Amino acid sequence: MDEAVFAKGAQDRAPGTRYSPGSLISLLQIDDRAGPIYRQLEQRIVHLIRTEVLEAGSVLPAERQLAEALGVSRTTVQHCYNNLRRSGLLGGKGRSGSSIQPLRLNTGMDRLKGFTEEMRDLGRVPSSEILQCEQVEDRSIASVFGLPSTAPLLKLVRIRRGDSTPMSREVAWYDLSAAPDLPKADLTGSVYDVLKKIGVQLTHCEQSIEAASSSEEESAIFGFQSAQPCLLIKRRSYTSDHRMIEYVEGLFRGDAYVYSLKLHV
């Protein structure tokens, strides 16, 4: 089976698919003259993951099975798999094989930008699924904004995806007294772009990141079998006159995100 045919077939498979050793042989070509075999296997698998021929959540064959299919020692495959685990591309070892982990996204925190812009900067296709979008009154959230308890707020709950992979579950609130037309807009994309179009320009934010575990609902969204470590990002966004417009709590999957900072003396 050639790579193009295999890739097309992979797109039709649901996450969690177990690949047989035979289906990988044509993709894991080995040349005895091209250096250590374990390194060749590692480089080839990394390429297949990065080009999404092998999709996140899929399961590679067990070490012994793949070794027998390729005609190499189990130690060779074990060495390859261990290196992939250390780099975060493979999950834990099980009887049926090892699962492919989502690629970790290294994103900076040098300026205010939303999820849509962040994904585009990283070369990913952003998309959103709206779970809730309604006007609410919430005493505790209103106090975060410094507003009266009966102030109208828009509550927006979305699943944010990059290249169709669920990356976060985001709960956001917006001050409708500052942006009354917001509920009428298409909020499946960038809310920041919508705010700008209706005349509300965000200029700065306060953001914090803390460790958290995924809830049962969030684990189901991310495809986790049980609660996993995640990043809880809280953000308060303001206009130039320091009026708070947005408060967001987004839970991001910890197996896919790395946040980097540039610090100056």
N, C-alpha and C positions, 0 to 999 in steps of 0.2 A: 504494500500500500504506500503510495507516495504521500509527501507531506501535505499537499493541497487537499487531497481526498480525506486524509486523516483530520485536518483542521476543520473541514466542512462537517465531518461527522461529530467532532468534538462540540461544535456549536449546538448540536441537537441534544446533547447529553445534559442531564441535570447535575448540579453540584453534588458530589459524593460518588460519582461514577467510579467504578473500579476498573482500571485498565488491565487487560491480560498481558503477560509477558510477550506473547506473539504479536500483539498490536503495536508494540514499541520497537521491535527489532529493526524494522526498516528505518526508523527515525534515530536510532542510537548506533550509528555506524562506527566501527572500531578499526583502527589502522595500527597494527603492531609497530610500525615504524614512526608513529607520530607522537611518541612520548608515553608517559604512564597512562595505563588504560583507565584507572579510576579518575584521572584528571580529564580525559576525553569524555567520559560519561558525564561527569559533573558539568563541564562546559556545554555539552549538548543539551542536557536537561534544563540548565539555566536558560539557554536560548529558546527552548520550546515553551518555558514558562513565560518569559518576557514577551514572546510573540503570541501568547495565549493559545498556542496549539494545545498545551496542557493547561487546563483551567483551574483556578483556585477552587479548592474543595474536592477535587478529584483525588483518587487514591492510586499511587504507584504500587506495583507488585512487591511482595515481600522479597527480602534480599536473596534468599535461597532460590526462589522461583525465577527471578530475573537473571541471576548468575547462571543457572542451568540453561535458560533460554539463549543467553548470549555466549555460552561456552567459556565463561571466565570463573575465577574463584569467588566464593562468597565474600571473602575478605576484601576483594576489589570493590564489589558493590557496596559493602558495608562502609568502606572508607569514603566512597563517593557520597552516600546518603548522610553520613555523619557530617561531612563538610557542608552539605546543603542545609542540614539542621542548624549548624552553627551560624549560617548566614541568614537564617530565618525563613528559608524557602520551603522547608519540609517540617511537618508537625511530628509529634511523637510516634514511636514505632509500635505497631500493632501486629497481630497475627496475620491480618489480611493485607498489610502494607502500610505505607506512610502517606498522609494527606498533604496535598500542595497548599501552601499558605498564600494568602493575598500578598501582593507586592507591597512593601512598606513605602509610604509616600513621605519624602523628606521635604517639608514645607517650612518656609521662613515666617517670622513674625515681625517683619520690619515695617509693615504698614497695614492700615485698615482695608480688608478685602473680604468679601463673602465667599461662600462655598463654591459658587458658580465660577467666579474669577480664579479661585485657587485651583480648581480642577483644570481649567483651561490653561493656566500657567504650567501645570504639570503634564500637559499633553493628553488629558483625559476628557471624555465626553460627560458633562454633568447632566443629571436629570433628578427630578423630585416626584414623590408621590405624596399627595396631601391626605393626611388622615383626619385632620380637624381644621376647620377655618370658620370661626364664629366670633361675634361680638359678645364679650363677657364683662362681668363685674367681679373683681377679685380683690378683696381687702388687702391680702398680704402682698400681692404683686403691685397693687396701686401704691403701697407704701414704699416699694423699691423705687418707683418713679417719683415719689414725693407728691403724689396726687391724692385727692379725696377718695374715700373708699368706694364711692359710686361712679368714679370716672370710667368712661367707656374705653375698653381695651379690645384689641383684636388678638385673639389667641390662634396661633398657627402651628400645627404639629405636622412635621413632614419627615419622610424617609429620604435622605439624600444619597444619591448613587454616583459613582464614578465608573464609567464604562460598564454600567449595569450592575456593578457590585455594590451592595449596601455598605456605605461608609459611616453613616451616622443617623441617629434619630434625634431630631431637633425640635425643641419646644420654644417658641418665640412669642413675645407679647409686644404690641405696638400701641403707642399713645394715639388714639383716634381723634383726640381734640386737635392734634398737630397734623394728622394725615387722614382726614375724614373720607377721602376717596379710595383709600387703600383696599377695602373689602371688595370693591368693584373690579379690581385689576386681576390679571392672570398672575398668580403667585406660584406657579410651578417652576419658574426660573428665578432670576435674581431679584429679590425684594429691593436691594439697593438701587438697581436700575429703575424699578418702578417708583421708588421714593424720589429719585432724581427727576423723573419725568413729571411728577405731580408737584414739583417745586420744593421738596424737602431734601436738603443736601447734608449728608452726614460727613463730619470732618475728623472725628477722633473717637476713640473708645477706651474703655478700661476692661481688661481681659484677664481671667485667671484660669489656671489649669490644675486639676487635682485628680488623684487616682479614684476610681470607682469600679464597681462590679456591675455587669449587665444584669438587668432584671429578667424575669421569665419571658416577658414580651420582647425585650430588646435582644435576648439570646435567640429567640425564634426569628427575628428580623435578620440578624447577622448570620444565621445558620449554625450557631453554636449548640453543642449537645448539652452544655451546662453553663453556669455563670462563668464569665471570663473577665480578666482585667481590661479595663477601658480607660479612656481619658474623658473626664467631664470638663467641658469648656464653658465658662460663663462669661458673657460679654454684655456690657452696657455701652450703647452707642449714642453719640451726641451731635448736635448741630454746632455751628461756630459760636452761637450765643449760649452754649452749655445747656441747651434744653435736651433732656433725655428722650429719645424717640423709641429706642428698641432695648429690650432685655431678652437675652437668649440663653438657654441651657441646652447644649448639644453633647450627646454622648457619642464619642467616636471610638471605633474599634481599636483596641490597643495593639492588635497584630498587624495593623496596616499603616500606622502613623508614627512619624518621628518629627518632632518640632525642633527647629534649630534657631539659635539666637546669635547675633553678632554683638559682642561686647567690646567697648573701647575704654581704655584707661583715661 
